[in-house]
Amino acid sequence: MIQYKKQEGAKASQKKTFLVTAKSGLVVNTDDDVWGILPNKGKGGSLYVGWIHSSGMPDDEKKLILDVLIYYVRTKAASTASGLNINVKPFVLGGIPSLDRLKAIWSGLKTNQKKGLNQFFGTLSKQGHKRFKDFHLFTSAHLDKVRVNALDSSSGALNDSEFDSLAKQINYCLQEFEWTGDRELSFYQASSFYGRLRNLVTNKLLLSIVRRPIQISLLKWSDLIPIGASFNDARVRAADEISSTFGQALQLRVFIAKSTGLSFSRGCPERYPLYISDNLSKVLMDYKRVMLEGLTMLMQSSGVSVDKSEMLSLMTDMPMFPDVSLFKMHFNSIDSFKRLFTSRSTAYHVSEAAVTSAIRWVSVTSDRAADCVVTSNRIRHTVLTRGAQDGLPAAQLARITGVTVPAARYYIDLDYKSRQEIDCKYIGNEFLKKAFSSALTPGSESDEAIFDSKFNPVGSPKNKRSCTTCSTVMGRPLGCYGCPNFRPLLEGDHKSVLELAEDKLAVNRSSLVNPLHARSIEKLERQIVWIKLTIAVCDEHLSRQSAIED
């Protein structure tokens, strides 16, 4: 939406102020040098356009450039609008170049600059400026062809070891949190306390629903409802909602991150709500109780009296993952607080950048890289490659991950066998030995023991509470190997565990319905590698210790 406001003074008849509503809902004065287009500190939250206003280019070209930026601010993510502004600026700073000039400099441009100029001239053509049609024909025909390598060891799909390590670290950190502890308002006002809890939950959700950080940041409590209930959203068909009432699970409405022409961020939900398991549902409900406590204390600090039912009603349109600044608010009445939050508002939502950063900080053990950095893209690559390996069709892969069907189809044609052979060569490398050997210490009498099938101790948990809530399907002790919470005993009989595991693997292999579908035994194969590595490192450590004593 664009509003026009006449300026006061002598120049009122010559100039008008343009007020534009950004996709986030913020109103921008286009005469300003800096446009605030996000209510938080997310990527691209502020757009500097002073270079256009101060340029000596003709006024009609200034208007064209501003029109393109206005279109992006209104219909695209803030990061996309910011990227366009940055990529185009060096080439239109003195005015829009001629087509001949554009062709002359094209080969020396970076990929992102070519993409930005293509978007720029494409938008001008779309807005009806026919003289830029040839510009767009040239730029679109000469873009660099970038092919994402979904099997790249540093930026592509995680292998089984890395993915398992990621899941274990996230679950371990959540299990360590004291959900029932006494808290004060200061807990919620600190990034190191509430902010850390919020990041733990966003990490868990990001891994579970395989969506982009911006989709996590946009969530409100109204997007999480019990299975069997309805969102009452005209854009989500009742037939597509999850109607079974079995168990205590929830369903989640997620909004499409990349959609052309939307006037606000929460404008287009995905067709199918996402099923949230009982385990994740419990985590989210525990987190909501913590949030409720904090908001109640916030109300009390401002002298506002609100009962629990009214507070829960207020939370409906509030962000599921708010920025800590929410708990530093000061307001005079409940009405002034209510006005901040609507079904479309993005006020006080955590930034996309904060969700992105949180998952990158998870410490993951890798058998092929010294520094394994996890991103939402890598999680999506992992789920898509595993699904394709299991024979899932492109349409189902797209529904699971939220990508388009053509994007999902790309994963079906990848050469997984070659990637798997490369990974196997690195399974026992020095990176894994170094990461695992630091946890090997002689057992003490005070440790809680983890026993093998003959009731002989083979290790102990670092944190007893996290170990008792472990949900590994393999059970003790087989599922313990490789877990960050497992401390193997140097003198433990790990070889007997290995023998049983290998016997189990042999039985499972012989009972496969189809020898080509070996996904079901890959986890067991991985655990056997962890046990063998444990034995090797324990033997090396004990022999070195024996040499020192001799």
MIKOLLUM-723851 format. One line per 2 residues: number of its first residue (from 1); for each residue x negated, y, z negated of C-alpha. Coordinates in nm, 4 decimals. Last residue first. Layout:
NUM = X Y Z  ...
END
This chain:
550 = -5.6843 -4.9212 -3.3495  -5.4137 -4.6753 -3.4608
548 = -5.4602 -4.4617 -3.1480  -5.4462 -4.7655 -2.9184
546 = -5.1275 -4.8856 -3.0864  -4.9593 -4.5469 -3.0330
544 = -5.0509 -4.5557 -2.6644  -4.9127 -4.9076 -2.6391
542 = -4.5943 -4.8022 -2.8185  -4.5388 -4.5018 -2.5880
540 = -4.6003 -4.6999 -2.2703  -4.3715 -4.9800 -2.3850
538 = -4.0988 -4.7289 -2.4760  -4.1383 -4.5506 -2.1402
536 = -4.1110 -4.8745 -1.9432  -3.8174 -5.0062 -2.1485
534 = -3.6266 -4.6796 -2.1144  -3.6904 -4.6754 -1.7393
532 = -3.5530 -5.0273 -1.7104  -3.2466 -4.9289 -1.9138
530 = -3.1833 -4.6187 -1.7005  -3.2166 -4.8256 -1.3805
528 = -2.9664 -5.0759 -1.5184  -2.7291 -4.7862 -1.5901
526 = -2.7459 -4.6785 -1.2248  -2.6634 -5.0272 -1.1005
524 = -2.3622 -5.0334 -1.3327  -2.2426 -4.7004 -1.1929
522 = -2.2962 -4.8227 -0.8369  -2.0799 -5.1303 -0.9004
520 = -1.7404 -4.9829 -0.8026  -1.8873 -4.7949 -0.5051
518 = -1.9882 -5.1238 -0.3358  -1.7252 -5.1229 -0.0615
516 = -1.9153 -5.2887 0.2236  -1.9174 -5.6264 0.0432
514 = -1.5341 -5.6276 0.0567  -1.3280 -5.7867 -0.2211
512 = -1.6284 -5.7707 -0.4533  -1.6316 -6.0698 -0.6890
510 = -1.9890 -6.1832 -0.6232  -2.1211 -5.8336 -0.6854
508 = -1.9368 -5.8088 -1.0160  -2.0830 -6.1377 -1.1409
506 = -2.4370 -6.0359 -1.0456  -2.3923 -5.6965 -1.2102
504 = -2.2767 -5.8560 -1.5346  -2.5822 -6.0816 -1.5380
502 = -2.8021 -5.7757 -1.4758  -2.6377 -5.5913 -1.7646
500 = -2.6790 -5.8882 -1.9985  -3.0490 -5.9157 -1.9137
498 = -3.1029 -5.5407 -1.9545  -2.9432 -5.5373 -2.2993
496 = -3.1772 -5.8218 -2.3993  -3.4703 -5.6206 -2.2651
494 = -3.3751 -5.3171 -2.4783  -3.4728 -5.5014 -2.7951
492 = -3.5340 -5.1911 -3.0080  -3.8832 -5.1057 -3.1395
490 = -3.8970 -4.7637 -2.9767  -3.5390 -4.6973 -3.0762
488 = -3.3323 -4.5157 -2.8154  -3.1858 -4.1723 -2.9062
486 = -2.8532 -4.1293 -2.7243  -2.6806 -3.7874 -2.7206
484 = -2.8243 -3.6884 -2.3822  -2.6732 -4.0097 -2.2353
482 = -2.9135 -4.1953 -2.0046  -2.8539 -4.5291 -2.1745
480 = -2.5422 -4.5115 -2.3906  -2.3051 -4.6835 -2.1474
478 = -2.4761 -5.0184 -2.1981  -2.4761 -4.9975 -2.5785
476 = -2.1939 -4.9475 -2.6304  -1.8973 -4.8946 -2.3988
474 = -1.8945 -4.9150 -2.0219  -1.5915 -4.6896 -1.9728
472 = -1.7584 -4.3949 -2.1448  -1.5047 -4.2105 -2.3605
470 = -1.7316 -4.0799 -2.6375  -1.5415 -3.9502 -2.9411
468 = -1.7511 -4.1480 -3.1926  -2.0749 -4.0337 -3.0247
466 = -1.9875 -3.6654 -3.0464  -1.9222 -3.7001 -3.4201
464 = -2.2486 -3.8867 -3.4850  -2.4776 -3.6293 -3.3182
462 = -2.8246 -3.7536 -3.2239  -2.6781 -4.1006 -3.1766
460 = -2.8824 -4.4103 -3.2609  -3.0772 -4.6775 -3.0783
458 = -3.1275 -5.0473 -3.0044  -3.0126 -5.2001 -3.3346
456 = -2.9613 -5.5797 -3.3290  -2.6008 -5.6947 -3.3606
454 = -2.6491 -5.9737 -3.1030  -2.4370 -5.7869 -2.8451
452 = -2.6509 -5.4722 -2.8907  -2.6150 -5.2335 -3.1809
450 = -2.6058 -4.8520 -3.2106  -2.7385 -4.7571 -3.5520
448 = -2.6459 -4.4567 -3.7653  -2.9796 -4.3070 -3.8652
446 = -3.0800 -4.2850 -4.2342  -3.3222 -4.5786 -4.2105
444 = -3.5338 -4.4050 -3.9492  -3.6006 -4.5122 -3.5901
442 = -3.9251 -4.4269 -3.4131  -3.8800 -4.1495 -3.1546
440 = -3.7925 -4.1432 -2.7835  -3.5903 -3.8315 -2.6896
438 = -3.8850 -3.6519 -2.5240  -3.9385 -3.9589 -2.3065
436 = -3.6199 -3.8987 -2.1108  -3.6938 -3.5631 -1.9498
434 = -4.0586 -3.6523 -1.8807  -3.9691 -3.9902 -1.7359
432 = -3.6980 -3.8355 -1.5168  -3.9360 -3.5780 -1.3708
430 = -4.2136 -3.8356 -1.3361  -4.0237 -4.0453 -1.0840
428 = -3.8246 -4.3597 -1.1513  -3.5212 -4.2917 -0.9301
426 = -3.7157 -4.1124 -0.6590  -3.7234 -4.3855 -0.3960
424 = -3.3550 -4.4561 -0.4576  -3.2642 -4.0994 -0.3599
422 = -3.4184 -4.1369 -0.0135  -3.2315 -4.4622 0.0500
420 = -2.9050 -4.3003 -0.0602  -2.9505 -4.0090 0.1791
418 = -3.0149 -4.2466 0.4693  -2.6995 -4.4439 0.3881
416 = -2.4896 -4.1303 0.3491  -2.5241 -4.0170 0.7112
414 = -2.2397 -3.7633 0.7273  -1.9369 -3.8119 0.9567
412 = -1.6659 -3.8119 0.6887  -1.8063 -3.4945 0.5364
410 = -1.7160 -3.2811 0.8394  -1.3507 -3.3868 0.8119
408 = -1.3203 -3.1984 0.4844  -1.3944 -2.8658 0.6534
406 = -1.1449 -2.9413 0.9310  -0.8803 -3.0302 0.6654
404 = -0.9282 -2.7015 0.4789  -1.0761 -2.6938 0.1293
402 = -0.8739 -2.7261 -0.1942  -1.0818 -3.0128 -0.3337
400 = -0.8315 -3.2944 -0.3810  -0.5940 -3.1743 -0.1068
398 = -0.8746 -3.1441 0.1478  -1.0050 -3.4911 0.0635
396 = -0.6531 -3.6279 0.1121  -0.6199 -3.4665 0.4547
394 = -0.9690 -3.5813 0.5588  -0.8918 -3.9475 0.4933
392 = -1.0478 -4.1318 0.1956  -1.2937 -4.4063 0.2921
390 = -1.4835 -4.4401 -0.0343  -1.7886 -4.2766 0.1210
388 = -1.5689 -3.9836 0.2230  -1.4513 -3.9447 -0.1358
386 = -1.8077 -3.9538 -0.2641  -1.9166 -3.6930 -0.0081
384 = -1.6196 -3.4658 -0.0855  -1.6603 -3.4928 -0.4617
382 = -2.0311 -3.4179 -0.4428  -2.0004 -3.1275 -0.1966
380 = -1.7341 -2.9721 -0.4250  -1.9643 -3.0051 -0.7261
378 = -2.2470 -2.8547 -0.5217  -2.0268 -2.5609 -0.4196
376 = -1.9260 -2.5035 -0.7820  -2.2934 -2.4647 -0.8644
374 = -2.5443 -2.6840 -1.0469  -2.9171 -2.6064 -1.0661
372 = -3.1542 -2.9043 -1.0931  -3.5048 -2.7888 -1.1852
370 = -3.7748 -3.0547 -1.1581  -3.5976 -3.2330 -0.8745
368 = -3.5442 -3.5961 -0.7706  -3.4400 -3.7918 -1.0793
366 = -3.2420 -3.5013 -1.2235  -3.1391 -3.4180 -1.5784
364 = -2.8873 -3.1324 -1.5919  -2.8946 -2.8350 -1.8271
362 = -2.5734 -2.6363 -1.7807  -2.6682 -2.2722 -1.7158
360 = -2.5435 -2.2751 -1.3562  -2.1922 -2.3639 -1.4754
358 = -2.1716 -2.0485 -1.6877  -2.3114 -1.8190 -1.4165
356 = -2.0305 -1.8944 -1.1730  -1.7637 -1.8415 -1.4391
354 = -1.9252 -1.5083 -1.5368  -1.9557 -1.4009 -1.1710
352 = -1.5841 -1.4636 -1.1081  -1.5114 -1.2115 -1.3804
350 = -1.3105 -1.2925 -1.6897  -0.9573 -1.1545 -1.6664
348 = -0.9127 -0.8376 -1.8723  -0.6672 -0.6843 -1.6235
346 = -0.5927 -0.9098 -1.3261  -0.2204 -0.8318 -1.3007
344 = 0.0174 -1.0227 -1.0746  0.2373 -1.2034 -1.3280
342 = 0.2222 -0.8939 -1.5488  -0.0081 -0.7841 -1.8291
340 = -0.1129 -0.4371 -1.9413  0.2434 -0.3221 -2.0072
338 = 0.2760 -0.5709 -2.2922  0.0065 -0.3971 -2.4997
336 = 0.1745 -0.0572 -2.4740  0.5005 -0.2239 -2.5745
334 = 0.3441 -0.3906 -2.8800  0.2542 -0.0523 -3.0171
332 = -0.0404 0.1733 -3.0996  -0.3250 0.0066 -2.9121
330 = -0.6956 -0.0586 -2.9695  -0.8766 -0.3196 -2.7623
328 = -1.1964 -0.4936 -2.8733  -1.0479 -0.8426 -2.8347
326 = -0.9814 -0.7860 -2.4641  -1.3448 -0.6766 -2.4175
324 = -1.4454 -1.0419 -2.4662  -1.3280 -1.1105 -2.1091
322 = -1.0197 -1.3258 -2.0813  -0.9980 -1.6904 -1.9739
320 = -0.6325 -1.7929 -1.9630  -0.5476 -1.4373 -1.8662
318 = -0.2232 -1.3005 -2.0114  0.1094 -1.3425 -1.8340
316 = 0.2381 -1.6169 -2.0657  0.0426 -1.4947 -2.3692
314 = 0.3207 -1.2554 -2.4695  0.5623 -1.5466 -2.5096
312 = 0.3128 -1.7234 -2.7338  0.2837 -1.4050 -2.9404
310 = 0.6614 -1.3822 -2.9694  0.6787 -1.7404 -3.0959
308 = 0.3947 -1.6836 -3.3441  0.5354 -1.3696 -3.5041
306 = 0.4100 -1.0210 -3.4156  0.3316 -0.7346 -3.6565
304 = 0.1198 -0.4558 -3.5114  -0.1254 -0.2763 -3.7405
302 = -0.4011 -0.2608 -3.4799  -0.6214 -0.5111 -3.6665
300 = -0.3147 -0.7325 -3.7161  -0.2548 -0.7514 -3.3427
298 = -0.6172 -0.8498 -3.2799  -0.5902 -1.1131 -3.5549
296 = -0.2908 -1.2653 -3.3764  -0.4814 -1.2526 -3.0477
294 = -0.7702 -1.4447 -3.2014  -0.5520 -1.7139 -3.3551
292 = -0.3630 -1.7596 -3.0269  -0.6918 -1.7971 -2.8371
290 = -0.8052 -2.0740 -3.0730  -0.4695 -2.2448 -3.0238
288 = -0.5102 -2.2088 -2.6460  -0.8513 -2.3772 -2.6650
286 = -0.7008 -2.6735 -2.8465  -0.4315 -2.6861 -2.5777
284 = -0.6919 -2.6740 -2.3014  -0.9016 -2.9506 -2.4593
282 = -0.5925 -3.1655 -2.5139  -0.4888 -3.1228 -2.1504
280 = -0.8401 -3.2247 -2.0436  -0.8014 -3.5583 -2.2231
278 = -0.4408 -3.6143 -2.1146  -0.5331 -3.5512 -1.7516
276 = -0.4397 -3.2334 -1.5645  -0.2533 -3.2957 -1.2368
274 = -0.2897 -3.0089 -0.9913  0.0052 -2.8203 -0.8421
272 = 0.0525 -2.8837 -0.4666  0.1231 -2.6004 -0.2229
270 = -0.1667 -2.3864 -0.3366  -0.0482 -2.0541 -0.4731
268 = -0.0439 -1.7390 -0.2560  -0.0263 -1.3879 -0.3972
266 = -0.2408 -1.4047 -0.7072  -0.5169 -1.1880 -0.5563
264 = -0.2985 -0.9072 -0.4213  -0.1968 -0.7729 -0.0790
262 = -0.2663 -1.1013 0.0983  -0.3564 -1.0587 0.4657
260 = -0.5985 -1.3447 0.5132  -0.6255 -1.6187 0.2517
258 = -0.9410 -1.7264 0.0741  -0.9004 -1.7993 -0.2959
256 = -0.5715 -1.9883 -0.2821  -0.4004 -1.9747 -0.6207
254 = -0.3932 -2.2652 -0.8649  -0.0857 -2.3938 -1.0507
252 = -0.1802 -2.6465 -1.3177  0.0054 -2.9541 -1.4384
250 = -0.0082 -3.0936 -1.7908  -0.0550 -3.4376 -1.9461
248 = 0.1124 -3.5572 -2.2667  0.2185 -3.8994 -2.1431
246 = 0.4902 -3.9921 -1.8906  0.7222 -3.7079 -1.7832
244 = 0.6861 -3.7685 -1.4096  0.7955 -3.4706 -1.1962
242 = 0.4679 -3.3318 -1.0664  0.5670 -3.0390 -0.8456
240 = 0.5715 -3.0930 -0.4703  0.9473 -3.1567 -0.4485
238 = 1.0123 -2.8352 -0.6430  0.8403 -2.6410 -0.3668
236 = 0.5785 -2.3895 -0.4789  0.6153 -2.0508 -0.3047
234 = 0.9572 -1.9839 -0.4610  0.7961 -2.0218 -0.8037
232 = 1.0159 -2.1605 -1.0781  0.6994 -2.3135 -1.2232
230 = 0.8976 -2.6267 -1.3114  0.8663 -2.8690 -1.6027
228 = 0.8215 -3.2457 -1.5598  0.4484 -3.2338 -1.6320
226 = 0.3904 -2.9655 -1.8917  0.2920 -2.6124 -1.7839
224 = -0.0322 -2.4290 -1.7072  -0.0037 -2.1427 -1.4563
222 = 0.1921 -1.9275 -1.7022  -0.1212 -1.9286 -1.9203
220 = -0.2937 -1.7205 -1.6538  -0.5622 -1.8267 -1.4066
218 = -0.7441 -1.5726 -1.1883  -1.0937 -1.6527 -1.3246
216 = -1.0594 -2.0217 -1.2397  -0.9682 -1.9466 -0.8779
214 = -1.2635 -1.7062 -0.8570  -1.4944 -1.9826 -0.9796
212 = -1.3952 -2.2122 -0.6890  -1.2051 -2.5385 -0.7393
210 = -1.3035 -2.8970 -0.8147  -1.0202 -2.9643 -1.0670
208 = -1.2265 -3.1489 -1.3274  -1.5725 -2.9944 -1.2866
206 = -1.4402 -2.6381 -1.2856  -1.2110 -2.7197 -1.5778
204 = -1.4961 -2.8517 -1.7919  -1.7188 -2.5577 -1.7012
202 = -1.4343 -2.3144 -1.7703  -1.3903 -2.4750 -2.1143
200 = -1.7573 -2.4452 -2.2090  -1.7677 -2.0886 -2.0775
198 = -1.4723 -1.9881 -2.2961  -1.6460 -2.1382 -2.5995
196 = -1.9657 -1.9436 -2.5223  -1.7747 -1.6179 -2.4815
194 = -1.5983 -1.6802 -2.8130  -1.9348 -1.7073 -2.9906
192 = -2.2378 -1.5676 -2.8029  -2.0219 -1.3267 -2.6050
190 = -1.9086 -1.1649 -2.9286  -1.5717 -0.9973 -2.9857
188 = -1.3877 -1.3238 -3.0418  -1.6008 -1.4254 -3.3407
186 = -1.5745 -1.0693 -3.4822  -1.2000 -1.1283 -3.5218
184 = -1.2732 -1.3857 -3.7899  -1.2876 -1.7632 -3.7611
182 = -1.2224 -2.0633 -3.9852  -1.3137 -2.3933 -3.8158
180 = -1.0557 -2.6302 -3.6647  -1.2034 -2.6493 -3.3151
178 = -1.5588 -2.7033 -3.4387  -1.7477 -2.7327 -3.1076
176 = -1.9814 -3.0316 -3.0749  -1.7336 -3.2289 -2.8624
174 = -1.7261 -2.9456 -2.6079  -2.1061 -2.9465 -2.5775
172 = -2.1156 -3.3257 -2.5322  -1.8435 -3.3202 -2.2669
170 = -2.0308 -3.0633 -2.0591  -2.3648 -3.2414 -2.1006
168 = -2.2162 -3.5810 -2.0166  -2.0434 -3.4532 -1.7020
166 = -2.3616 -3.2878 -1.5750  -2.5758 -3.5950 -1.6515
164 = -2.3293 -3.8166 -1.4636  -2.3434 -3.5829 -1.1630
162 = -2.7231 -3.5730 -1.1698  -2.7650 -3.9500 -1.1916
160 = -2.4965 -4.0182 -0.9312  -2.6469 -3.7799 -0.6756
158 = -2.5409 -3.4178 -0.6618  -2.4183 -3.2991 -0.3228
156 = -2.6027 -3.0168 -0.1511  -2.8161 -2.7288 -0.2779
154 = -3.1444 -2.8803 -0.3975  -3.1358 -3.2363 -0.2595
152 = -2.9660 -3.1380 0.0674  -2.6858 -3.3833 0.1454
150 = -2.4176 -3.1224 0.2197  -2.6448 -2.9574 0.4738
148 = -2.4438 -2.6498 0.5725  -2.4713 -2.5730 0.9421
146 = -2.5357 -2.2125 1.0390  -2.4909 -2.1220 1.4037
144 = -2.6216 -1.7672 1.4348  -2.3615 -1.5367 1.5862
142 = -2.3957 -1.4438 1.9536  -2.0465 -1.4998 2.0960
140 = -1.8716 -1.3231 1.8070  -2.1010 -1.0210 1.8389
138 = -2.0532 -0.9846 2.2160  -1.6755 -1.0268 2.2256
136 = -1.6504 -0.7951 1.9248  -1.8354 -0.5133 2.0983
134 = -1.6330 -0.5719 2.4165  -1.3112 -0.5203 2.2180
132 = -1.4434 -0.2023 2.0571  -1.2887 0.0302 2.3156
130 = -0.9491 -0.1257 2.2471  -0.9089 0.0268 1.9005
128 = -0.5863 -0.1531 1.8023  -0.6505 -0.2424 1.4372
126 = -0.7536 -0.5951 1.5405  -1.0302 -0.4489 1.7565
124 = -1.1580 -0.2415 1.4633  -1.1408 -0.5521 1.2427
122 = -1.3448 -0.7570 1.4885  -1.5978 -0.4746 1.5152
120 = -1.6620 -0.4819 1.1401  -1.6413 -0.8593 1.0991
118 = -1.8967 -0.9061 1.3780  -2.1153 -0.6381 1.2207
116 = -2.1043 -0.8227 0.8887  -2.1846 -1.1613 1.0444
114 = -2.4806 -1.0173 1.2301  -2.6038 -0.8582 0.9080
112 = -2.5637 -1.1860 0.7160  -2.7651 -1.3731 0.9802
110 = -3.0517 -1.1229 0.9736  -3.0984 -0.8859 1.2639
108 = -3.3928 -0.8856 1.5062  -3.2060 -1.0471 1.7956
106 = -2.9265 -0.7889 1.7747  -3.1351 -0.4697 1.8064
104 = -3.1051 -0.4211 2.1842  -2.7520 -0.5602 2.2076
102 = -2.6252 -0.3093 1.9494  -2.7964 -0.0226 2.1315
100 = -2.6291 -0.1238 2.4576  -2.2918 -0.1484 2.2823
98 = -2.3319 0.2030 2.1442  -2.3950 0.2579 1.7747
96 = -2.1256 0.3768 1.5290  -2.2556 0.6850 1.3485
94 = -2.5653 0.7920 1.1597  -2.5268 0.5349 0.8825
92 = -2.3661 0.2884 1.1236  -2.6479 0.0316 1.1414
90 = -2.7847 0.0448 0.7851  -2.4292 0.0435 0.6345
88 = -2.2937 -0.2718 0.8004  -2.4385 -0.5398 0.5714
86 = -2.3845 -0.3512 0.2457  -2.0240 -0.2479 0.3167
84 = -1.9350 -0.5932 0.4478  -2.0784 -0.7580 0.1383
82 = -1.8855 -0.5241 -0.0913  -1.5588 -0.6032 0.0847
80 = -1.6311 -0.9766 0.0579  -1.7253 -0.9503 -0.3112
78 = -1.4027 -0.7593 -0.3802  -1.1953 -1.0382 -0.2259
76 = -1.0073 -0.9403 0.0878  -0.6745 -0.7748 0.1757
74 = -0.6655 -0.4215 0.0331  -1.0380 -0.3610 -0.0065
72 = -1.1068 -0.5156 0.3346  -0.8503 -0.2955 0.5118
70 = -0.9801 0.0114 0.3280  -1.3343 -0.0752 0.4399
68 = -1.2238 -0.0946 0.8037  -1.0294 0.2316 0.7782
66 = -1.3302 0.4003 0.6160  -1.5503 0.3064 0.9117
64 = -1.2933 0.4382 1.1614  -1.2378 0.7590 0.9632
62 = -1.6089 0.8328 0.9517  -1.6172 0.7752 1.3286
60 = -1.3429 1.0364 1.3804  -1.5261 1.2805 1.1537
58 = -1.8412 1.2750 1.3677  -2.1570 1.1490 1.1914
56 = -2.3468 1.3829 0.9562  -2.3146 1.1434 0.6644
54 = -2.2178 1.2655 0.3165  -1.8711 1.1075 0.3135
52 = -1.9978 0.7799 0.4620  -2.2960 0.7471 0.2253
50 = -2.0613 0.8153 -0.0650  -1.8945 0.4804 0.0028
48 = -2.0223 0.2927 -0.3033  -1.7917 -0.0017 -0.3852
46 = -1.7590 -0.1024 -0.7490  -1.6386 -0.4462 -0.8625
44 = -1.8376 -0.6159 -0.5864  -1.9240 -0.9160 -0.8032
42 = -1.7235 -0.9046 -1.1243  -1.7597 -0.6462 -1.3980
40 = -1.3873 -0.6268 -1.4669  -1.0833 -0.4314 -1.3446
38 = -1.2003 -0.4745 -0.9832  -1.1790 -0.2272 -0.6940
36 = -1.3490 0.0786 -0.8436  -1.4301 0.2934 -0.5416
34 = -1.7355 0.5177 -0.5662  -1.7763 0.8294 -0.3510
32 = -1.4174 0.9352 -0.4119  -1.2078 1.0608 -0.1194
30 = -1.0573 0.7122 -0.0811  -0.8812 0.7412 -0.4168
28 = -0.8405 0.3805 -0.5270  -0.5488 0.2271 -0.7170
26 = -0.6271 -0.1023 -0.8917  -0.4017 -0.3999 -0.8154
24 = -0.6801 -0.6543 -0.7593  -0.6164 -0.6466 -0.3822
22 = -0.6848 -0.2738 -0.3863  -0.4018 -0.0190 -0.3780
20 = -0.5029 0.2816 -0.1685  -0.4521 0.6493 -0.2504
18 = -0.5405 0.8792 0.0376  -0.5837 1.2471 -0.0480
16 = -0.4710 1.4931 0.2143  -0.6570 1.7756 0.3821
14 = -0.5793 2.0766 0.6001  -0.2658 2.2216 0.4418
12 = -0.4038 2.1730 0.0936  -0.7253 2.3577 0.1788
10 = -0.6309 2.6722 -0.0119  -0.5505 2.4923 -0.3331
8 = -0.3782 2.1703 -0.4407  -0.4396 1.8424 -0.2625
6 = -0.1429 1.6643 -0.1081  -0.1059 1.3026 -0.2145
4 = -0.0614 1.0198 0.0324  0.0027 0.6607 -0.0738
2 = -0.1310 0.3492 0.0935  0.0000 0.0000 0.0000
END
